[in-house]
């Protein structure tokens, strides 16, 4: 809490000002933790996840990036908040497409899982009605690079089929990553966000985490141990291409 004087000079306690980036982070912390602790992540890090299943997940995330980037491009000129935050290097669907093509996949032909479709529909509604909320989706997808850039060397050693230059989308900023992430947070928080708008950003970010969890549930089964749905044949979402484990 902070002390400040009101209009008659009386000291009053006021809550500290929370930045937009911190607000989104704190409001989505539980979902973020659930996503990071999902069995899919444990299988990936342990090296037990097949390349087919990994590619199936990446294909779904590509669809999310592709649509978000289209919406952001549509509003880049007319929506001041998007113009103030979004930079050209935030667009990396093309890198993801190249990564998937290197696996032999037709990224644009990927069937959508229900969790992916639900997120795309929510994103579309926000683009039409409250486009500034698109920055909440971008917060999660851009923030994910904090982890994927660390995972990339390990995954390339686990999946040598990808070659030394594979998974370029996992480290799109290279050595500029720290500066670009801090700039994103600073630019997002530097805007004047009413409380309702802050909550809208957090709701959009939460939708991404829920979709990611839903995708992983579909691919290998949920953490609750409920019956798996696509775990037996994830190649159905990888255009029928089979990879070595």
Secondary structure by P-SEA (a helix, b strand, c coil): cbbbbcccbbbbbbcccccaaaaaaaaaaaaaaaaaacaaaaaaaaccccaaaaaaaaaaaaaaaaaaaaaaaaacccccccccccccccccaaaaaaaaaaaccccccccccaaaaaaaaaaaaaaaccccaaaaaaaaaaaaccccccaaaaaaaacccccccccccccccccaaaaaaaaaaaaaaaccccaaaaaaaaaaaaaaaaaaaaaaaaacccccccccccccccccccccccccc
